[in-house]
């Protein structure tokens, strides 16, 4: 397995709309395994293929307390949602940035698993937030899009400044 490069905001590739996965095969499963390695290495709970510059409708998640509940969602689609829930979110593409975002409290999603088998599941809490967050990535939408323009601009400037500093230090 390999750790993949995670795109960081404001990289415009994060705005790319992902296309449906056509074939679930060993090559895709290798990508999935590498995504899990990357997500666990970065201590995340979800990772969309868009974030690693693969623009296919695929994301992974593991919201278990010991990260032993890996889930794969290929061509995911939210088919039901209800309630409202506000929670602090972060993102591997926004290191060190957290903001309060309002999302549905419960979602029902259908997708293919790592073997290409169709499944449906209901989720609430952290997993529901994660599913919505990662599907947003596949649609080219970022969690900062839910924030005011002022907050978004502050975050962009902060991350650009950190990137410039890191380049000077390298």
Order of alpha helices (4+ residues) and beta strands (2+ residues): alpha-beta-beta-beta-beta-beta-beta-beta-alpha-alpha
